[in-house]
């Protein structure tokens, strides 16, 4: 995930500079498209024996797409309220991103665990032993090899779920309103006074 951790802040910084010139939609839509294509690349091409270049490139592109989309979305949310309300909307946005991330990690963990449970030849704690600090010290080599293969195959559904979530975000992003920069507050609804 290191390429994602590099691509995200770089594209976030670039998006912050570009949003004033091009607006929101020209950054959100392509950002989500790149994220979706990168997730598809991971789902299709990340398999045992694949070059390590594949996940590095896809992970980097995933981060680049998220950097553009998330930064510009946050700026749009902040611009949609009065200055005195920006702290609340920023905190709310970050809260919902954190909750969404926690739910997604839980969902993806269960998808992975479910795939591992389907192999009756694996001991209940085998995955924990392989993923632990000992790297599978409690397992014989044949068990380690088998578990590694099962784990690699079990990751495939995880990446398909990531692709589905990315595709959903892209579909929603296609409905992002056409706003003039600085005119966001004119379009949101206020309660009658």
C-alpha positions in Angstrom: 0.0 0.0 0.0 3.0 2.3 0.0 2.4 3.6 -3.5 -1.2 4.5 -2.4 0.3 6.3 0.6 2.5 8.3 -1.8 0.0 8.9 -4.6 -2.8 10.1 -2.3 -1.1 13.1 -0.7 0.6 14.2 -4.0 -2.7 14.2 -5.9 -4.4 15.9 -3.0 -1.9 18.7 -3.1 -2.4 19.0 -6.9 -6.2 18.9 -6.6 -6.1 21.7 -4.0 -4.2 23.8 -6.5 -6.4 22.9 -9.5 -9.9 23.1 -8.1 -9.9 26.9 -8.2 -9.1 26.8 -11.9 -11.2 23.9 -13.2 -14.0 23.4 -10.6 -15.2 20.3 -8.8 -16.6 18.0 -11.3 -13.5 17.8 -13.6 -11.5 16.5 -10.6 -14.0 14.4 -8.8 -15.2 12.3 -11.8 -11.8 11.4 -13.2 -10.5 10.8 -9.7 -13.2 8.3 -9.0 -12.8 6.8 -12.5 -9.1 6.2 -11.8 -9.9 4.7 -8.5 -12.4 2.3 -10.0 -10.1 1.3 -12.8 -7.3 0.7 -10.4 -9.6 -1.5 -8.2 -10.6 -3.4 -11.3 -6.9 -3.9 -12.2 -6.3 -5.3 -8.7 -9.3 -7.7 -9.0 -8.3 -8.9 -12.4 -4.5 -9.1 -12.3 -3.5 -9.7 -8.7 -3.1 -13.4 -8.6 -0.4 -15.8 -7.4 2.7 -15.5 -9.6 1.8 -12.0 -10.9 4.5 -9.4 -11.1 4.8 -7.2 -8.1 4.7 -4.2 -10.4 0.9 -4.8 -11.0 -0.2 -4.2 -7.4 2.3 -1.3 -7.0 0.9 0.5 -10.1 -2.7 -0.2 -9.2 -2.2 0.8 -5.6 -0.5 4.0 -6.7 -3.3 4.9 -9.1 -5.9 4.0 -6.5 -4.3 6.6 -4.2 -4.1 9.2 -6.9 -7.8 8.8 -7.7 -8.7 9.0 -4.0 -6.5 12.1 -3.5 -8.3 14.0 -6.3 -11.8 12.9 -5.4 -11.6 13.2 -1.6 -9.8 16.5 -1.5 -12.2 18.2 -3.9 -15.2 16.7 -2.2 -14.1 18.1 1.2 -13.5 21.5 -0.4 -17.0 21.4 -1.9 -18.5 20.5 1.5 -16.6 23.2 3.2 -17.6 25.8 0.6 -21.3 24.9 0.9 -21.7 26.4 4.4 -20.9 29.7 6.1 -17.4 30.1 7.5 -18.5 29.6 11.1 -19.9 26.1 10.2 -16.9 24.8 8.4 -15.4 23.1 11.4 -18.7 21.1 11.9 -19.0 20.0 8.3 -15.3 19.1 8.1 -15.5 17.0 11.3 -18.7 15.4 10.1 -17.2 14.5 6.8 -14.1 13.0 8.5 -16.4 11.1 10.9 -18.4 9.5 8.2 -15.2 8.7 6.2 -13.8 7.0 9.3 -17.1 5.1 10.0 -17.2 4.0 6.3 -13.6 2.9 6.4 -14.2 0.9 9.6 -17.3 -0.8 8.1 -15.5 -1.5 4.9 -12.5 -3.1 6.7 -14.9 -5.2 8.7 -16.8 -6.3 5.6 -13.6 -7.1 3.7 -12.2 -8.9 6.7 -15.3 -11.1 6.9 -15.1 -11.8 3.1 -11.5 -12.9 3.6 -12.3 -15.0 6.7 -15.3 -16.6 5.0 -13.1 -17.6 2.0 -10.5 -19.1 4.4 -13.2 -21.0 6.4 -14.4 -22.7 3.2 -11.1 -24.7 3.1 -11.6 -27.5 5.7 -8.0 -28.5 5.6 -6.9 -25.3 7.3 -6.5 -25.3 11.1 -8.5 -22.5 12.8 -5.5 -20.6 13.8 -3.3 -21.2 10.7 -3.9 -17.8 9.2 -3.1 -16.1 12.5 0.2 -18.0 12.7 1.1 -17.2 9.1 0.2 -13.5 9.5 1.8 -13.1 12.9 5.3 -11.9 13.7 6.8 -15.4 13.4 5.7 -15.7 9.8 4.2 -19.2 10.3 6.9 -20.6 12.7 4.3 -23.0 14.2 3.5 -24.5 10.8 5.5 -27.0 8.7 6.6 -25.9 5.2 3.8 -27.8 3.4 1.2 -26.1 5.6 2.7 -22.7 5.0 2.7 -23.2 1.3 -0.9 -24.5 1.3 -2.0 -21.6 3.5 -0.2 -19.0 1.4 -2.0 -20.4 -1.8 -5.4 -20.4 -0.1 -4.8 -16.9 1.3 -3.8 -15.6 -2.1 -6.9 -17.2 -3.7 -9.1 -15.8 -0.9 -8.0 -12.3 -1.6 -9.7 -12.3 -5.0 -13.2 -11.8 -3.6 -11.9 -9.0 -1.4 -10.6 -7.1 -4.4 -13.9 -7.6 -6.3 -15.8 -6.1 -3.3 -13.3 -3.1 -3.4 -14.0 -2.8 -7.1 -17.8 -2.9 -6.5 -17.5 -0.2 -3.8 -15.4 1.9 -6.1 -17.8 1.5 -8.9 -20.7 2.6 -6.6 -18.7 5.7 -5.6 -18.0 6.5 -9.3 -21.7 6.1 -10.1 -22.7 8.5 -7.3 -19.9 10.9 -8.3 -21.5 11.2 -11.8 -24.4 13.0 -10.1 -22.2 15.6 -8.4 -23.9 18.9 -9.1 -22.5 21.4 -11.5 -21.4 24.2 -9.2 -19.4 27.4 -9.8 -16.6 27.6 -7.4 -17.6 30.0 -4.6 -21.3 29.6 -5.4 -22.0 26.5 -3.4 -23.9 28.2 -0.6 -26.4 29.6 -3.1 -27.6 26.1 -4.0 -28.1 24.4 -0.7 -31.5 24.4 1.0 -32.1 26.3 4.1 -34.9 25.8 6.6 -37.5 28.6 6.4 -37.0 31.3 8.9 
